[in-house]
Amino acid sequence: MYFYLYDAFLQDKKYAKVLAEIDARLIDLSIQGRTSRLTILNDMKELITDAVKRGADTVVILGDDKTVTRAISAIAELDVALGVIPIGANTAVARYLGIPEGVAACEVLSKRVRESIDIGKAGSNYFAFYLRSMSPHVKIVSPLREYALTLLSDDAEIFVCNFLPHELEREAPYPASFFVPRDGKLELVVKERGKNSLIDRWLFQNADEKREFTILPFTTLRIEADTLERDVRLVLDNDKVIKPPIDITVLPHHVSVIVGKDRMF
């Protein structure tokens, strides 16, 4: 059974036409189901959990990147598949999943081709896309504390990635083995201006090519502030803010999502 959850911003009248087209196409494909709409008064996880208790086995999210990443976090502990009908200006996650915008997404949904993807867990919080540090003043610590990495540049940016963030998309090319959300790994990306590390030279096998980033695949690590005085904030999926110290781990093949033939992994 399908459960359709509409984000609150879709109440804007400018979306009325595309929503009517989507509703009609879902009926044509015989995949209509129970619907609900997010508001400031309800909670996504509660709505989804209630729908699953009522028999829903596929939760379909209508909205943008923020809607989708929140939904992936909300279903992380549920046995349910996730479908996406992307609407709005920011739909990069749907693009990675190979799902076209608007009414065309209904065709992908009806085929029910599913992939089990990895997600990240930071403390008690889940993230689907990436985690970003808002400060370079952090320390990266290995699981058994055998080593710790501290950044030397105030210009550095730090990402922990499942998918490739759009902030780094134009920095390509990256090796095809990175940013694959079903490989059982996350990538730690340290982006610095004018740096060219030995790790980069080994990964890219081109000592003369100047790189501004270092990429380290991992399954578990810890992020701490480099001193107690630092006010360091970490942002999950460009949405939720948390503070270190925090343990980060990958949950392999943890969420089932409906994907299109043009998926980017």
C-alpha positions in Angstrom: 0.0 0.0 0.0 1.2 3.5 -0.9 1.3 6.4 1.5 1.9 9.9 -0.1 3.4 12.7 2.0 3.3 16.2 0.7 5.7 18.9 2.0 4.2 22.0 3.5 5.6 24.3 0.8 3.5 22.6 -1.9 0.4 24.4 -0.5 1.6 27.4 -2.6 -0.8 28.0 -5.4 2.0 27.8 -8.0 2.2 24.1 -7.5 -1.5 23.4 -7.9 -1.3 22.5 -11.6 1.6 20.0 -11.3 0.0 18.4 -8.2 -3.3 17.9 -10.1 -1.4 16.3 -13.0 0.5 14.0 -10.5 -2.7 13.0 -8.8 -4.4 12.1 -12.1 -1.4 10.1 -13.3 -1.2 8.1 -10.1 -4.8 7.1 -10.6 -4.1 6.2 -14.3 -1.3 3.9 -13.1 -3.4 2.5 -10.2 -0.8 3.4 -7.6 -2.8 6.0 -5.7 -3.0 5.7 -1.9 -3.6 7.4 1.4 -2.2 11.0 1.5 -1.1 13.4 4.2 0.4 16.9 4.2 3.1 18.3 6.4 2.3 21.4 8.5 4.0 23.2 11.3 1.7 21.3 13.7 2.6 17.7 12.7 5.8 15.6 12.6 7.1 13.7 9.6 8.3 10.7 11.5 5.0 10.3 13.4 3.0 10.5 10.2 5.1 7.9 8.5 5.2 5.6 11.5 1.4 5.8 11.7 1.1 5.0 8.0 3.3 1.9 8.3 1.2 0.7 11.3 -1.8 1.0 9.0 -0.2 -1.2 6.4 1.8 1.1 4.2 4.8 -0.6 2.6 5.9 2.2 0.3 6.2 5.8 1.5 6.3 8.4 -1.3 7.6 11.8 -0.6 6.6 14.9 -2.7 9.0 17.7 -2.2 12.6 18.8 -2.6 16.0 17.7 -1.2 15.2 18.7 2.4 12.0 16.7 2.3 13.7 13.6 0.9 16.6 13.6 3.3 14.3 14.1 6.3 12.2 11.2 5.1 15.2 8.9 4.7 16.1 9.7 8.3 12.5 9.1 9.4 12.3 5.6 7.8 15.8 4.5 9.0 14.3 2.2 11.6 11.3 1.1 9.6 10.8 -1.8 7.2 9.4 0.2 4.3 10.4 1.4 0.8 10.8 5.0 -0.1 9.6 6.6 -3.3 10.2 10.2 -4.4 8.3 12.6 -6.6 10.6 15.6 -6.7 9.1 19.1 -6.9 10.9 22.4 -6.3 14.1 24.2 -7.0 16.5 21.8 -5.1 16.2 18.2 -6.2 19.8 16.9 -6.4 19.0 13.8 -4.3 16.3 12.7 -6.7 18.7 13.3 -9.7 21.2 10.9 -8.1 18.4 8.4 -7.7 17.6 8.8 -11.4 14.1 10.2 -10.7 12.8 13.0 -13.1 10.9 15.9 -11.7 7.1 16.3 -11.5 4.6 14.0 -13.2 7.3 12.0 -15.0 8.4 10.5 -11.6 5.1 8.6 -11.5 6.4 6.3 -14.2 9.5 5.4 -12.2 7.4 4.9 -9.1 5.1 2.5 -10.9 8.0 0.3 -12.0 9.1 -0.2 -8.4 12.8 -0.9 -9.2 14.5 -0.7 -5.8 18.0 -0.3 -4.5 19.2 -0.7 -0.9 21.4 2.3 -0.1 23.8 3.1 2.7 23.1 5.9 5.1 25.2 7.6 7.7 24.7 7.8 11.4 26.1 10.6 13.6 25.4 9.9 17.2 21.7 9.2 17.3 21.0 11.1 14.1 20.8 9.8 10.6 21.9 11.4 7.4 21.4 10.4 3.7 23.5 12.9 1.7 26.3 14.4 3.7 27.5 16.0 6.9 29.4 19.3 6.8 31.5 21.0 9.4 30.9 24.7 9.7 34.4 25.2 11.1 37.9 23.8 10.2 38.8 23.6 13.9 38.1 19.9 14.3 40.0 16.8 15.0 39.3 13.6 13.1 39.9 10.6 15.4 40.2 6.9 14.3 37.9 4.3 15.9 40.5 3.0 18.4 42.2 6.3 18.7 45.3 5.0 17.0 45.7 8.4 15.2 44.1 11.8 15.0 44.1 14.4 12.1 44.0 18.1 12.8 43.7 20.6 10.0 46.4 23.2 9.6 44.5 25.6 7.4 41.7 28.0 8.4 40.4 27.8 4.8 39.7 24.1 5.0 36.2 22.7 4.5 35.2 19.2 5.8 32.5 16.9 4.5 31.5 13.4 5.4 29.7 12.1 2.2 27.4 9.3 1.2 26.4 10.9 -2.1 28.6 13.6 -3.8 27.5 17.0 -2.5 26.7 19.6 -5.1 29.2 21.9 -3.4 31.9 19.5 -4.6 30.3 18.4 -7.9 32.2 20.9 -10.0 35.6 19.8 -8.5 35.5 16.6 -10.6 36.9 14.3 -11.8 36.7 11.9 -8.9 37.6 8.2 -9.0 34.5 6.2 -9.8 35.0 4.2 -6.6 34.1 7.2 -4.4 30.7 8.5 -3.4 28.8 5.2 -4.2 25.9 5.0 -1.7 25.9 1.2 -1.7 29.6 0.3 -1.1 29.4 0.1 2.7 31.6 3.2 3.1 31.4 7.0 3.6 34.0 9.4 2.4 35.8 12.0 4.5 36.6 15.0 2.2 39.0 17.7 3.3 39.0 20.6 0.9 41.8 23.1 1.1 42.9 26.0 -1.1 46.2 25.4 -2.9 47.0 22.1 -1.2 48.3 19.0 -2.9 48.7 16.1 -0.5 50.6 12.9 -0.9 47.4 11.0 -0.5 45.9 12.8 -3.5 49.0 12.1 -5.5 48.6 8.4 -4.8 44.8 8.3 -5.4 44.9 10.2 -8.6 48.4 8.9 -9.8 49.3 12.3 -11.1 52.0 14.1 -9.0 51.9 17.2 -11.2 48.2 17.8 -11.0 47.3 20.2 -8.2 44.4 19.1 -6.1 42.5 21.0 -3.5 41.0 18.1 -1.6 41.8 14.9 0.2 39.4 11.9 0.2 39.5 9.1 2.7 36.9 6.3 2.6 36.0 5.0 6.1 33.3 3.0 7.9 33.7 4.6 11.4 35.4 7.7 12.8 34.9 10.4 15.4 34.9 14.2 15.0 35.9 16.4 18.0 36.5 20.1 18.4 40.3 20.7 18.4 40.0 22.5 21.7 37.3 22.8 24.3 37.0 26.5 23.6 35.9 26.0 20.0 32.2 26.4 19.1 32.1 23.9 16.3 28.8 23.0 14.5 28.1 20.1 12.2 25.2 20.2 9.7 23.4 17.1 8.6 22.0 17.1 5.1 22.0 20.9 5.1 19.3 20.9 7.7 19.9 19.7 11.2 22.7 21.2 13.4 24.6 19.1 15.9 27.8 19.6 17.9 30.8 17.4 18.4 32.2 15.2 19.9 30.3 12.7 17.7 30.9 9.2 16.4 30.0 8.7 12.7 29.4 5.3 11.1 28.0 3.9 7.9 24.9 1.7 7.9 25.3 -0.4 4.8 22.3 -1.2 2.6 20.0 0.2 5.2 17.2 2.0 3.3 15.3 0.7 0.3 14.6 3.4 -2.3 12.8 3.3 -5.7 15.2 4.4 -8.4 15.2 5.2 -12.1 17.3 3.9 -14.9 19.4 7.1 -14.9 20.5 6.7 -11.3 24.1 7.9 -10.8 25.5 4.9 -9.0 
